Amino acid sequence: MERWDRVGRCAGYGAALAMSPYLLIKVSWVVGSLLGLAPIGEGFNLAGWVLLNTVTIGMAGIGITLALALVRPWGMRIPGWLVAFCAWTGAGFLVSILPYAVLSTVLDAGRGGATNSGGDDSAMPGWEGALIQFSFVGMGLGLALALPAYLRRRWPEAFTARVGDGNRTAVPWAAAVAAVVGLAWAYWAVGGTLGVAHPAHRDTHGYLLTGVGALWALAGSAAVWILTRQRPTRGPHRLLLTLGWLGSGSLFAWSGWKLPFTLFVAMAHPNDATLPENLAVAAVLHLAAVVAGVGMLRSLVGSRSRTPAGTSPTSLHTSELG
């Protein structure tokens, strides 16, 4: 087993292990609230609290199963599109959480550690919050490493060509759209006010999360841009594929849930939810991000069917796994 595959397998097991504390904490919250031994989160009744945490228990279970599917033999028998889509979306969510969680913790510590704000802070001890953050960070890191290794085992032909090999098209429109979205978010992250309707509602955490999203959008766009060049180069093919997958996944996952929320705020005008950005501008950017993410994914998936001249997919698969 070569180093790349070994790292991916360890990362998959590590991701499953890292998510276990989150799963156990959520189970304890549900059981404790039903037995009257644990408090209910602020703003919830018993039924709503149990339902919310039951859903997150299911999501954690799916995450653990997905991490194991990326490293266990039975994971190769699951329909490839299902595993790849779930891992792509999950990694897209979590790779943005990683730098945000670390940097926001550092910033909060620098301001004296004042982090007690939120709906359930009164019901969550500090050690539980630390374990939950560890679970998300560990799952994000694990999927970011295990997913490319799984894809390489299942579709080795996508990882054997040099950058620019095969009958590829010109720079895809999706990479260009992602670059525009990333630049717009980067502009907001550094304090730009064009397209911002409520500047007073902006805070450090909002700037930071927007900046992380911009970083992944630009990194994924650049990776797909380079991968679709027609002139062959001996570029870092594995690194570019990884950045392309994670960048496109981040665009699709985050904007995929922000777009419905933005539309809800625009139509319902709830009193307790005000977004800093102009809602029309934000909705257009999120829609563009979702479309760009899907387009970049199609570009990356399409490349896996192209093999170097004179080499069959079967022989590649045998040589890579042997």
C-alpha positions as CSV (number, residue, x, y, z in Angstrom):
1,M,0.0,0.0,0.0
2,E,1.6,3.3,-1.0
3,R,1.8,6.3,1.2
4,W,-1.1,8.3,-0.4
5,D,-3.5,5.4,0.1
6,R,-2.2,4.7,3.6
7,V,-2.8,8.3,4.6
8,G,-6.3,8.3,3.1
9,R,-7.2,5.1,5.0
10,C,-5.9,6.5,8.3
11,A,-7.8,9.7,7.7
12,G,-11.1,7.9,7.1
13,Y,-10.8,5.9,10.3
14,G,-9.8,9.1,12.1
15,A,-12.8,11.0,10.8
16,A,-15.2,8.3,12.0
17,L,-13.5,8.3,15.4
18,A,-13.5,12.1,15.7
19,M,-17.3,12.3,15.0
20,S,-18.0,9.8,17.8
21,P,-17.9,12.3,20.7
22,Y,-20.4,14.5,18.9
23,L,-22.7,11.5,18.3
24,L,-22.5,10.4,22.0
25,I,-23.1,14.0,23.3
26,K,-26.2,14.3,21.1
27,V,-27.5,11.0,22.3
28,S,-27.0,12.0,25.9
29,W,-28.9,15.3,25.3
30,V,-31.9,13.4,23.9
31,V,-31.9,10.7,26.6
32,G,-31.2,13.2,29.4
33,S,-34.0,15.6,28.3
34,L,-36.5,12.8,27.9
35,L,-35.7,11.6,31.5
36,G,-35.6,15.1,32.9
37,L,-31.9,14.9,33.7
38,A,-30.6,17.4,31.2
39,P,-31.8,20.9,30.4
40,I,-33.6,21.8,27.2
41,G,-31.9,24.3,24.9
42,E,-33.0,27.9,25.2
43,G,-36.0,28.7,22.8
44,F,-37.0,25.0,22.5
45,N,-39.8,22.9,23.9
46,L,-39.1,19.2,24.7
47,A,-40.5,17.9,21.3
48,G,-38.6,20.4,19.3
49,W,-35.3,19.8,21.2
50,V,-35.6,16.0,20.8
51,L,-36.5,16.3,17.1
52,L,-33.6,18.6,16.4
53,N,-31.0,16.5,18.2
54,T,-32.4,13.3,16.7
55,V,-31.9,14.7,13.2
56,T,-28.3,15.7,14.1
57,I,-27.7,12.2,15.5
58,G,-28.8,10.8,12.2
59,M,-26.5,13.2,10.4
60,A,-23.6,12.2,12.6
61,G,-24.3,8.5,11.9
62,I,-24.3,9.1,8.2
63,G,-21.0,11.0,8.5
64,I,-19.4,8.1,10.4
65,T,-20.8,5.6,7.9
66,L,-19.5,7.7,5.0
67,A,-16.0,8.0,6.5
68,L,-15.9,4.2,6.9
69,A,-17.2,3.7,3.4
70,L,-14.2,5.6,2.1
71,V,-11.8,3.1,3.6
72,R,-13.6,-0.3,3.9
73,P,-13.9,-2.8,1.1
74,W,-17.7,-2.6,1.2
75,G,-17.5,1.0,0.3
76,M,-16.3,0.1,-3.2
77,R,-19.6,-1.7,-3.8
78,I,-21.8,1.3,-3.0
79,P,-22.8,3.2,-6.1
80,G,-19.9,5.5,-6.8
81,W,-22.0,8.6,-7.5
82,L,-23.7,8.3,-4.1
83,V,-20.5,8.0,-2.1
84,A,-18.8,10.7,-4.1
85,F,-21.7,13.1,-3.8
86,C,-22.2,12.7,-0.1
87,A,-18.4,13.0,0.6
88,W,-18.1,15.9,-1.8
89,T,-20.9,17.8,-0.1
90,G,-19.9,16.9,3.5
91,A,-16.2,17.8,2.9
92,G,-17.4,21.1,1.3
93,F,-19.2,22.0,4.5
94,L,-16.4,20.9,6.8
95,V,-13.3,22.2,5.1
96,S,-14.8,25.7,5.5
97,I,-15.5,25.1,9.1
98,L,-11.9,24.0,9.9
99,P,-10.0,27.4,9.4
100,Y,-13.1,29.3,10.6
101,A,-13.2,27.3,13.9
102,V,-9.5,27.7,14.5
103,L,-9.3,31.3,13.7
104,S,-12.5,32.3,15.5
105,T,-11.3,30.6,18.6
106,V,-8.0,32.5,18.4
107,L,-9.8,35.8,17.9
108,D,-12.2,35.1,20.8
109,A,-9.3,34.1,23.0
110,G,-7.5,37.4,22.1
111,R,-10.6,39.3,23.2
112,G,-10.6,37.7,26.6
113,G,-12.4,34.4,25.7
114,A,-15.9,35.9,25.7
115,T,-17.7,33.2,23.7
116,N,-20.9,32.8,25.7
117,S,-23.3,33.9,23.1
118,G,-25.9,31.6,21.4
119,G,-29.0,29.8,22.0
120,D,-27.7,26.8,24.0
121,D,-24.6,28.2,25.8
122,S,-26.3,28.0,29.2
123,A,-26.9,24.2,28.7
124,M,-23.5,23.3,27.3
125,P,-20.4,23.0,29.5
126,G,-17.1,24.1,28.0
127,W,-15.8,20.6,27.7
128,E,-18.8,19.6,25.5
129,G,-18.3,22.6,23.3
130,A,-14.6,21.7,22.9
131,L,-15.5,18.1,22.0
132,I,-18.1,19.2,19.5
133,Q,-15.6,21.5,17.8
134,F,-13.0,18.7,17.8
135,S,-15.6,16.4,16.1
136,F,-16.2,18.8,13.2
137,V,-12.6,19.7,12.8
138,G,-11.6,16.0,12.8
139,M,-14.3,15.0,10.4
140,G,-13.4,17.8,8.0
141,L,-9.7,17.0,8.0
142,G,-10.4,13.3,7.7
143,L,-12.8,13.6,4.7
144,A,-10.5,16.1,3.0
145,L,-7.8,13.4,2.9
146,A,-9.8,10.2,2.7
147,L,-12.0,11.4,-0.2
148,P,-9.2,11.9,-2.8
149,A,-7.7,8.6,-1.8
150,Y,-11.0,6.8,-2.3
151,L,-11.5,8.4,-5.6
152,R,-8.0,7.4,-6.7
153,R,-8.7,3.8,-5.8
154,R,-12.0,3.7,-7.5
155,W,-11.1,5.7,-10.6
156,P,-7.3,5.6,-10.9
157,E,-7.3,6.8,-14.5
158,A,-8.3,10.3,-13.2
159,F,-5.1,10.5,-11.2
160,T,-2.6,9.0,-13.7
161,A,-2.5,11.6,-16.5
162,R,-0.4,14.8,-16.5
163,V,-2.2,18.1,-16.2
164,G,-3.5,18.9,-19.7
165,D,-3.5,15.3,-21.0
166,G,-6.5,14.1,-23.0
167,N,-9.1,15.8,-25.2
168,R,-10.0,18.5,-22.7
169,T,-12.0,21.6,-23.4
170,A,-11.0,25.2,-22.9
171,V,-11.3,26.9,-19.5
172,P,-14.8,26.0,-18.3
173,W,-17.4,28.6,-17.6
174,A,-17.9,27.2,-14.1
175,A,-14.4,28.1,-13.1
176,A,-14.8,31.7,-14.3
177,V,-18.2,32.0,-12.4
178,A,-16.6,30.6,-9.3
179,A,-13.7,33.2,-9.6
180,V,-16.2,36.0,-9.9
181,V,-18.1,34.8,-6.8
182,G,-14.9,34.3,-4.9
183,L,-13.7,37.8,-5.7
184,A,-17.1,39.3,-4.6
185,W,-16.9,37.4,-1.3
186,A,-13.2,38.4,-0.8
187,Y,-14.3,42.1,-1.3
188,W,-16.9,41.8,1.4
189,A,-14.4,39.9,3.7
190,V,-11.9,42.8,3.6
191,G,-14.6,45.4,4.4
192,G,-16.1,46.3,1.1
193,T,-19.6,47.9,1.4
194,L,-20.9,47.7,-2.2
195,G,-23.8,45.3,-2.1
196,V,-24.1,45.5,1.7
197,A,-27.4,46.8,2.9
198,H,-26.8,46.7,6.7
199,P,-23.2,47.4,7.5
200,A,-23.9,47.6,11.3
201,H,-24.9,43.9,11.3
202,R,-21.4,42.8,10.1
203,D,-19.0,41.3,12.7
204,T,-15.6,39.7,12.8
205,H,-17.0,36.2,12.6
206,G,-19.0,37.1,9.5
207,Y,-15.9,38.6,7.8
208,L,-14.0,35.5,8.7
209,L,-16.5,33.0,7.4
210,T,-17.0,35.0,4.2
211,G,-13.2,35.1,3.7
212,V,-12.9,31.4,4.1
213,G,-15.6,30.8,1.5
214,A,-13.9,33.2,-0.9
215,L,-10.6,31.3,-0.4
216,W,-12.1,28.0,-1.3
217,A,-14.0,29.4,-4.3
218,L,-10.8,31.0,-5.7
219,A,-8.7,27.9,-5.0
220,G,-11.2,25.5,-6.6
221,S,-11.6,27.8,-9.6
222,A,-7.8,28.0,-10.1
223,A,-7.4,24.3,-9.8
224,V,-10.1,23.5,-12.3
225,W,-8.8,26.2,-14.6
226,I,-5.3,24.6,-14.6
227,L,-6.7,21.0,-15.0
228,T,-8.6,21.9,-18.1
229,R,-5.7,23.6,-20.0
230,Q,-5.0,21.9,-23.3
231,R,-1.2,22.2,-23.1
232,P,0.2,19.3,-21.0
233,T,2.4,20.2,-18.0
234,R,3.8,18.1,-15.2
235,G,1.8,19.9,-12.6
236,P,0.7,18.6,-9.2
237,H,-2.2,16.6,-10.5
238,R,-3.3,15.1,-7.2
239,L,-3.2,18.4,-5.4
240,L,-5.1,20.2,-8.1
241,L,-7.8,17.5,-8.2
242,T,-8.1,17.7,-4.4
243,L,-8.4,21.5,-4.4
244,G,-10.9,21.3,-7.3
245,W,-13.1,18.8,-5.4
246,L,-13.0,20.7,-2.1
247,G,-13.5,24.1,-3.7
248,S,-16.4,23.0,-5.8
249,G,-17.9,21.2,-2.8
250,S,-17.6,24.2,-0.6
251,L,-19.4,26.4,-3.2
252,F,-22.2,23.9,-3.6
253,A,-22.7,23.0,0.1
254,W,-22.6,26.4,1.7
255,S,-24.5,28.3,-0.9
256,G,-26.9,25.3,-1.2
257,W,-28.3,26.0,2.2
258,K,-27.6,29.8,2.3
259,L,-29.7,30.4,-0.8
260,P,-33.0,29.0,0.6
261,F,-32.4,30.9,3.9
262,T,-31.7,34.1,2.0
263,L,-34.9,33.7,0.0
264,F,-36.8,33.0,3.2
265,V,-35.6,36.2,4.8
266,A,-36.4,38.1,1.6
267,M,-40.0,36.9,1.4
268,A,-40.9,36.4,5.1
269,H,-39.0,39.4,6.6
270,P,-38.6,37.7,10.1
271,N,-37.9,40.2,12.9
272,D,-35.1,38.1,14.4
273,A,-33.1,37.6,11.2
274,T,-31.4,40.4,9.3
275,L,-28.6,39.7,6.8
276,P,-25.9,42.3,6.3
277,E,-25.8,41.9,2.5
278,N,-28.4,43.1,0.0
279,L,-30.7,40.1,-0.3
280,A,-31.0,40.2,-4.1
281,V,-27.2,40.4,-4.5
282,A,-26.6,37.7,-1.9
283,A,-29.2,35.4,-3.6
284,V,-27.6,35.9,-7.0
285,L,-24.1,35.1,-5.7
286,H,-25.4,32.0,-3.9
287,L,-27.2,30.8,-7.0
288,A,-24.1,31.4,-9.1
289,A,-22.0,29.5,-6.5
290,V,-24.3,26.5,-6.6
291,V,-24.3,26.4,-10.4
292,A,-20.5,26.9,-10.5
293,G,-19.9,24.1,-7.9
294,V,-22.0,21.6,-10.0
295,G,-20.3,22.7,-13.2
296,M,-16.8,22.3,-11.7
297,L,-17.8,18.9,-10.4
298,R,-18.9,17.8,-13.8
299,S,-15.6,19.0,-15.3
300,L,-13.7,17.0,-12.7
301,V,-15.8,13.8,-13.1
302,G,-15.6,14.0,-16.9
303,S,-11.9,13.9,-16.7
304,R,-11.9,10.5,-15.1
305,S,-13.1,8.7,-18.2
306,R,-10.0,9.9,-20.1
307,T,-6.9,7.7,-19.9
308,P,-3.4,8.2,-21.3
309,A,-3.0,7.0,-24.9
310,G,-2.5,3.3,-25.2
311,T,-3.6,2.5,-21.7
312,S,-6.9,0.9,-20.7
313,P,-8.8,1.6,-17.5
314,T,-8.6,-2.0,-16.6
315,S,-4.8,-2.1,-16.7
316,L,-4.6,1.1,-14.8
317,H,-6.8,-0.2,-12.1
318,T,-4.8,-3.3,-11.8
319,S,-1.5,-1.6,-11.7
320,E,-2.6,1.0,-9.2
321,L,-4.2,-1.5,-6.7
322,G,-1.4,-4.0,-7.1
